[in-house]
Structures are given as C-alpha cells and as structure tokens.
Amino acid sequence: MLSEQVFSRAPIKCFWLLSLFSSTALAFETCYTSTEQIASLSSGQSELKTSYIEISKLDNAYAIQGLLWGGNFHICSIQSPVEGQQAPLLMQTHGKQLVFELKQADYDIDCRLEFSFDNDALLIKDTNSHCSQYVFSCGAHVSLHQTRLVKTAESCTQLFPHRLNMEQQ
C-alpha cells in the first residue's frame, strides 16, 4: 500500500519541477517599470515620469529596449550600442542573470551590465558606471547602477506605444 502512494505522487512531483523550470526560463520576458517624480534643477518644477525596460526572448539571447529617467529630466536610452543602429540591446543568460559586456582596451572601457531578478523586480547593476558613461546614451543625472524596476502585467508596447515605435524606426 505504501509503494502505491509513493508511485502515484511521483508524476505530480516531476510535473511540478518541470513547471518550476519552465516558469523560471520565461520569467525574464516582460515589461518592468518605475514611476518617479522628476524635478528640473533650474525651475524646480516636477512631473511624474515612468522609466521602463522591455525584455523579449530571441533564439539564443534576450532583446532589451528601455528608457530610464533621472534628475533634471535627463534620460538613458537602453538599446544596441552600435552607432547609427536603432536595434535592441542583446543580452546573454549567465545563471539567473542577463549580462551584456563590452570591453575596449584602447578607450579604457570595461562595461558589464547585469540584470538580476528578485521576485517581481528587475535590479540593474553597472558597478563601475562604464555602461552608463561610455556605452549608452545616458544623461549626467541618470545612473544605471542600483536601478530597480517592477514587473508589470501589461507589455511595454501597450504602455508606451509611441516611444517603442520611435526606437524601432
């Protein structure tokens, strides 16, 4: 009788484990946002602005597009760093993180951008600030490092249709 109970539960455990791994693999793909009050340093006026990162799965990488807001209405556009190219940034998986690296010894650039995921949040790491300073179009008052965005139910295309269409042109 005991052996029947053990065997009858085994498929459920296997299914649960498969579901766990499947949902982990798909967990990156969505829109992450953060809304903050942004102030002008000269006028003192402020307004709510929403930063976002859209993550989509490609064959062997993840496509990233986004816009982050910082003080004095400075922005940071996250997309391919290839000059003149309007395309998503491609990131690779490293364990449970997404990673982009760009090293150019001639210019002393050592960019390593890491996206990690904690519950329903995206945490961005740019420890030496080389990505925000030298690789992406980031204003002086925008930092990638320690930026936290929350997963949304809607896609970024639904939330920001005008902005994403401009980035794709």
N, C-alpha and C positions, 0 to 999 in steps of 0.2 A: 504494500500500500504506500509506503514512504517513497519508493522508487517511482511510482506513477506520478506523485505530486512533484517530484524534482524534475522529471522529464516534461511534464505538462507546463511548467513555468519557464523552461529554458528558451523556447521560442520568443516569449514575451521579453525576456532579458536581452536577447540578441536584437530584437526589433528596437527596443529602447536604446541600445548602444548605437545602432545604425542611425536612428533618428537624431541622437545627440551629435554624431559626427557630421551628418548631413546639415543640420541647422548651424553648426559652427562654420562649415565651409561657406554657407550662404549669408552669414551674419554681417559681412563687410558691406554687401551691396545695398545701399540705401542713401538717403539724404540725411545729413547732420547739420544742425543749425544752432545759432546762439544770437539772441537779440539783446542789444545793449543801448544805453543812452550814450550817444556820441556828441561831444561838445567841440565847438570852434574855440581855439585858443585866443583868437583875436576879438571876436564879438561876444563870446560867452554863450551864444545860442546853442541849443542842442536839439537833437531829434533821435528817435529810435531807428536803429539800423540793424539789419539781420545779416550776419555772416553765414556762409554755407559751404559745405563740401559735398559733392555728389560722387559716389563710388559705384562704378559699373564693372562687371566681370567681362574680360575678354578671354580668348583662348588660353593664354598662359601668363596673363598679367591682369592688373586692375587699372582701369582708366579713372583718373581723378580730374575733376574740374571744380573750381571754387573761387570764392571771393571773401576775403576777411576784412573787416572794418577795424580801424584803430583811431586813436585820438586825432583831433583836428581834421576829421574826415579823410584821413589817409587810408588807402586800401592796399591789399596784397592779392594779386591775381595768381591762383594756383593752376597752372597748365604746363604744357610742354615748354621746356626752356630753350628749345631751338628757335633762334631768332627768325622772325618773319613767319613762323608757323603757328596757326591757330588750331591746336590739337590738344587733347587731354594729356596730362602727365601720366606716364606708365610706371606703376609700382609693382614690385615683386613681393611674394609672401616669404617671410622668414619666421617660421614658427607661427605664432598667433599675431604677428605684426605685418604691416605693409611697409616696405622700405624702398626709398629712392636714394641713390648715391651718384654723385658727380664729383670727380677729382680732376683738377687741372693744376699740376705742379708749377707750371710756368707762371701762373697767376696766384699761387698760394691759396687755391680754393679746395676745400675739403668738406663738401656738403653731404650730410647724411640726414635725410628727413625720415622720421619714423612715425607711423600711425599705430597706436595700440588701442585696444577696445576694452572698456570696463563697463559691464552691464549694458546700458543703453547709451553709452557715451563714447566719443572719439577723442583721444588725447594725442596731441601733436607734440613731437619732440624735435627740436633743432638746436641741440646743445651749444654749439659754437656760433650760432647765428649766421653761418656761411650761406645757408639756403636762402634766408630772407634778405641778406645783404647783397649777395652776388649772383644768385641764380634766378629768383623770381622777381617780379615787378612789385616790390614792397615799399611803401612809403616809410619815412623815418619813424613814424609813431605806431607802426604795426609790428608785432612780434609773432612769429610762428610758435616759438618755444612756450610750452605750458598752456597752449590754447586748448580749450575743452568745448566740444560741440555735442549736442544731444540728438540722438536718433529721432527722426520724425516719422509719422505714419504716411505722409504724402511724399511723393517724389519731388526732387528739386525742380524738375521740369514743370510740374504743376504749380509749385510755389513761386518760381522765378522764371516764367517762360520767356520774357523779354531778354533777360540777362543771359540765359544759356543759349538762346538763339544768336545773340551777338557774338558770343565766344566761338560758336561753330562756324561763323562766316569768315 
